[in-house]
Amino acid sequence: MGVKAVLGMFAVLSLVLAGCGKPVPRNTAVYMLIDTSGTYTQEIEKAQKIINYLLGTLATGDSLAVAKIDSGSFSEKDIVAKVTFDSKPSQANSQKRAFQTAINRFVGRVSSSAYTDITGGMIQGIEFLNETGAGSKYILVFSDLKEEIQKGQVRDFPINFNGIKVSAINVTKLRTDNVDPREYLDRLEAWKTRVESGGGTWRVVNDLNRIETLLGDRREN
């Protein structure tokens, strides 16, 4: 066998081995952040509709967490409920019922926060998603996207979203936005830039009749 033939065989073998790498996980992980500041708590029942959709859509092996955005959201204590659904459908259904009960309890008792640490919530969400090892990762932000942090907190720095799909949901307009609509548009653009510059993707879903599109591409990865 000639040298060229041998080299050709090695080239083919290399391509075959490269194609036999570790398979990409097919599961999905979702981290939903719920704004609890000011009057936005009046919107919280709408968040239940989204959570019910997630519970009905996510399957065995998928992960879901719901957390509140408050004064300092970079903490495990702000996670209202989290779960990775069992491989047994019957057990997964039990987990979903328990999750829904925890959410209903949270909605019934939620109190308004004086501050809105969206950045801290995003960082906590990224940690959760990365720990799941899921192939498709989502952060859903149910908020007006107006970040107000406590004095001394530092949040103005880049965030590594690393392929995470971020959706801002129900981004209501503030009273000041009605005076100057540019404030609303600037808020959306600032978060879009921050997410995309950190390697994530960004979209806004204000029509809650379109929530079925939130995870529509989750099996493409």
Secondary structure, DSSP 8 states (H G I E B T S, - for coil): --HHHHHHHHHHHHHHHHTTS------EEEEEEEE-BGGGGGGHHHHHHHHHHHHHH--TT-EEEEEEE-S--SSGGGEEEEEE--SSHHHHHHHHHHHHHHHHHHHHH---BS-B-HHHHHHHHHHHHHHHT-SEEEEEEES----B--TT----S----TT-EEEEE-----HHHHH-THHHHHHHHHHHHHHHHTT-EEEEE--GGGGGGTTTTTT--
